[in-house]
Amino acid sequence: MKKIVIVFTLIFSWPIIGQEYAVSLLDLSLFESANSITRLEEKLVEIKKVNKMKTTYKSVVTVLNKAGNDNAADRVFYRNDLTIKSLNAKILDKNGEVIEQFKKKDFKDLSAVSNSALYTDSRYYVLDYTPKDYPYTLILEYESINKNTLHLRPWLPRVRNNNAVEKSVYEIKDDAKLGIVYRAKNIDNNENIKITSTTNALKFEASNLPALKSEAYMPSMDNSLGRLMLGLNSSVYMVKIQRKT
C-alpha cells in the first residue's frame, strides 16, 4: 500500500512543479506599465576567505513583449580573478513548461570592451536567444568564484524601468568575518523591502514592486529605481589581506 501512495504522489505532483512559473499565476497588478516581470532573483554571496568569494545566482524573468527582451538578457561577466564555474538557462512557455535548454557552451563569449586596441581580460557570457512567441520566461543560473572580495556589487531590487518585480533576494554571508557595511539609496520606508541583519550575515528582500514607466525627463534610473550599496570594513580587510600576503 505504501508503494502505491508514493507513486500516486509523484505522478500528480509533477504537473504542479512544471507550472510554477505559468504566466496565469502572476498578480494582475504587476502587469501595469511592465514589459517584463522578474518572477525571482536570488543571489547568495558567501565570503569564504579574504581572497575567495562564492556567488550563486538565479533569475527568472517573464518577458511580456519585444520591448522586454533586453530585461531578460543578463550579461555574466568574468575575468582572470573571476571564474564562472557553472552556467545554464531554460526557456519556458506561457504555461511554465520548459521548451528549450542551454548550457555554458551555448552562450556567446564576448569582450567587455568594444575597442580591440585596449587590453583587458574582462569578458562576458550572454545568451543570444530569439523568441518565437510571447510571453516567455527565461531562467538563468550560474555559480562564480571571485578572488577579489573588496568590491561587492550593489543590490538593485528593480534593475530597469518597465520591469516589475515579484520577488528579489540578496543574501551575504561573511564567513571570513571581514565586516559588511551598507548604505540604502531611495529604498527607505518601502514596506515591500525587508532588511535582515544577523551575526556575519545580511539579507535583503523585495516583493511585489510595480514597474516604473519610462518617461521623458524622469529622474535617472539610479535615483528612481533605488539601490543598496555594499562593501567591507576596509580596516579589517587590510589587516587580513596583509596577513595573507
BELFENHU-V550274 format. One record per pair of residues at least 12 apart in sequence whose ideal C-beta (glycine too) atoms are under 7 Angstrom apart, sorted by sequence separation. I is the first residue (numbers start at 1). J is the second residue. If there is no record, write none. Layout:
BEGIN
I;J
I;J
END
This chain:
BEGIN
43;55
44;56
111;123
112;124
212;224
89;102
110;123
193;206
212;225
43;57
88;102
109;123
110;124
192;206
59;74
88;103
155;170
192;207
42;58
88;104
109;125
110;126
192;208
87;104
108;125
192;209
21;39
40;58
41;59
86;104
107;125
108;126
40;59
107;126
40;60
87;107
107;127
108;128
182;202
38;59
39;60
39;61
180;202
38;61
39;62
177;200
204;228
36;61
37;62
102;127
36;62
174;200
36;63
37;64
173;200
174;201
36;64
173;201
35;64
149;178
172;201
34;64
35;65
157;187
172;202
35;67
36;68
171;203
35;68
170;204
36;71
77;112
35;71
36;72
157;193
169;205
186;223
87;125
89;127
91;129
168;206
21;60
23;62
187;226
167;207
186;226
21;62
80;121
84;125
94;135
165;206
166;207
185;226
187;228
79;121
166;208
185;227
79;122
93;136
79;123
92;136
165;209
184;228
185;229
77;122
78;123
91;136
92;137
164;209
78;124
164;210
182;228
183;229
77;124
91;138
92;139
164;211
182;229
76;124
163;211
182;230
75;124
76;125
89;138
90;139
155;204
157;206
162;211
89;139
180;230
181;231
75;126
89;140
158;209
161;212
162;213
157;209
161;213
162;214
180;232
181;233
73;126
88;141
161;214
179;232
73;127
158;212
178;232
179;233
87;142
178;233
86;142
86;143
179;236
84;142
85;143
178;236
85;144
178;237
84;144
85;145
161;221
83;144
82;144
83;145
178;240
82;146
81;146
72;138
74;140
76;142
81;147
81;148
158;225
63;131
65;134
156;225
157;226
64;134
21;92
23;94
63;134
64;135
156;227
63;135
155;227
22;95
62;135
63;136
154;227
155;228
22;96
154;228
21;96
62;137
63;138
154;229
155;230
19;95
20;96
61;137
154;230
19;96
60;137
61;138
18;96
152;230
18;97
60;139
152;231
152;232
59;140
150;232
58;141
149;232
57;141
57;142
56;143
150;237
55;143
55;144
71;160
54;145
55;146
71;163
52;145
53;146
52;147
51;147
53;149
39;137
51;149
50;149
47;149
45;152
23;135
21;137
38;163
40;166
47;173
50;176
35;162
36;163
37;164
38;165
39;166
40;167
41;168
42;169
43;170
44;171
45;172
46;173
47;174
48;175
49;176
34;162
35;163
38;166
47;175
48;176
50;178
33;162
34;163
37;166
46;175
47;176
34;164
38;168
47;178
30;164
30;166
34;211
32;210
33;211
32;211
30;210
33;213
27;208
29;210
50;237
50;240
50;241
51;244
50;244
END
